[in-house]
């Protein structure tokens, strides 16, 4: 009799644990960065919550985007994950195209601890729908030895305008023979850095097109054009050639997101000859020396059967764990948009490659000042339309006329 009671008790306990067990499925791309970081978060949460099993599935970024669009459009949600990684530039496209598909987290997360521009990306009608992850906070990486040969000190590189950057670049090229930067004239990443630093984007706050009368965009295109027309920019095509120009010493600087740090440090024999300054700003009212390029964030699907647990998981790791952010900075070089992480030991690290500069502490400070803009639903579509006109801009076509034409084209294409 006692054995039967014990067996029943054990059976009930096992059933109870099974009933309480919760599996969280996460979709992400890049096994060496996003996936690895999510797996670290999973280990931490599972250790404190034995009934939870987080399964991270690695897909190509394009495959995730296609699957999400197909399933959300069809209304068949059973095969969707509980948590998915979405690039910031595409966030509004999903949130606005599929209302009700993502779980609001406004009351669950303390968003005051995150860089404001990241929170803005995931906000619709006052509700916040994501957990901010990595930042693409940008900086001006430059070769101190090359700049010194041209007569410039570290102070000369701080808080400058893009016009001043061009002036410096001309002297660097003249005195050293080295181009100031490498850049693909068909890749508008640098243009996006310029206009976000000026608090502008391709779209207004209400989502309407902001092309034809966008003074910041016109100024950014002028600078982008002049970087090449003055020949201080070395034309590059593709990632390998772009990064290769930096590693080989063919260029004296690179301005882009913090995620380039590891690639910059791949240059042999350059340790101690690099520094990072704030991003140059456009010469327009309100522009700042802080901007962004890239970045992504985590979203919970509303159809998830473990929605509350998934939100708690994200909040307990990405939303509040400074030790976690310290670990992923050391292991993956990930700079998160969680501002309190800037006080951890890892962020105070003095990198010998950058002449013992505390680069991550600086990036963390700059991230807090990045202007919040509306990326809208069609950033890449606008990019393509402007890039198609870049050859004519380079040849002297009036920028205002080009932008007027681009806006007319986009009105038919995306609206």
Secondary structure as UniProt FT lines:
FT   HELIX           2..20
FT   STRAND          22..28
FT   TURN            31..33
FT   HELIX           34..48
FT   TURN            50..51
FT   STRAND          52..58
FT   HELIX           61..74
FT   TURN            78..79
FT   STRAND          83..87
FT   HELIX           88..97
FT   TURN            98..100
FT   TURN            106..108
FT   HELIX           111..113
FT   HELIX           116..121
FT   STRAND          123..124
FT   TURN            125..126
FT   STRAND          127..128
FT   STRAND          130..143
FT   HELIX           144..149
FT   TURN            150..151
FT   HELIX           154..157
FT   HELIX           162..176
FT   STRAND          179..183
FT   TURN            185..186
FT   HELIX           189..197
FT   TURN            198..199
FT   TURN            205..206
FT   TURN            212..213
FT   HELIX           215..229
FT   TURN            230..231
FT   STRAND          233..235
FT   HELIX           238..247
FT   TURN            248..249
FT   STRAND          251..257
FT   HELIX           258..260
FT   HELIX           261..264
FT   TURN            265..266
FT   TURN            268..269
FT   TURN            271..272
FT   STRAND          274..277
FT   TURN            285..286
FT   STRAND          292..301
FT   TURN            302..303
FT   TURN            305..306
FT   HELIX           307..317
FT   TURN            318..320
FT   HELIX           322..332
FT   HELIX           339..343
FT   HELIX           346..348
FT   HELIX           352..354
FT   TURN            355..356
FT   HELIX           359..367
FT   TURN            368..369
FT   HELIX           379..394
FT   TURN            395..396
FT   HELIX           399..414
//
